[in-house]
Amino acid sequence: MQQKSARERQWWAQFNALEMGSGWDETDITKPQILIEDVYGDSHPGSVHLHRLSEQAAYGVLECGGFPARYHTTDVCDGCAQGHDGMNYVLASREAIADMVEVHAGAVPWDGMVLSSSCDKSIPAHLKAAARMNVPTVFVPGGSMRPGPNQTTSLVAGDISL
């Protein structure tokens, strides 16, 4: 089966030059091209670690003979947005993430995608984007976030939030 990226490259040779301008070499552009996208951001504990998962996914793609390109579309923290007008943006952020992944996945002819997220809005956003695109996708869950100081259980968090 011919790679989607190779077929598209035949129609638009400038694509090779653009990738090579990003540090790819002539052998890289012939490999299956894999989009790796996460919701990394250092603004909250649900996403602060995801760049490390994406880095490991990139190594795995290279080891399997593909060539990765990483994108980040960060999420917002539902917990930080509560109790003020910020809570009006959280659900909309899910749609924005899904739309942005769709833009990244549709603007370039990827042969596959790896998506990684860990919060209750970004996970559905990634799954929605994967369902919308006709691109083989692997989803890597980021796990649960670490508790903050003195918040080892939901009971403690409930006490301090009163």
Secondary structure, 3 states (H helix, E strand, C coil): CCCHHHHHHHHCCHHHHHHHCCCCCCCHHHCCEEEEEECCCCCCCCCCCHHHHHHHHHHHHHHCCCEEEEEECCCCCHHHHCCCHHHHCHHHHHHHHHHHHHHHHHHCCCCEEEEEECCCCHHHHHHHHHHHCCCCEEEEECCCCCCCCCCCCHHHHHHHCC
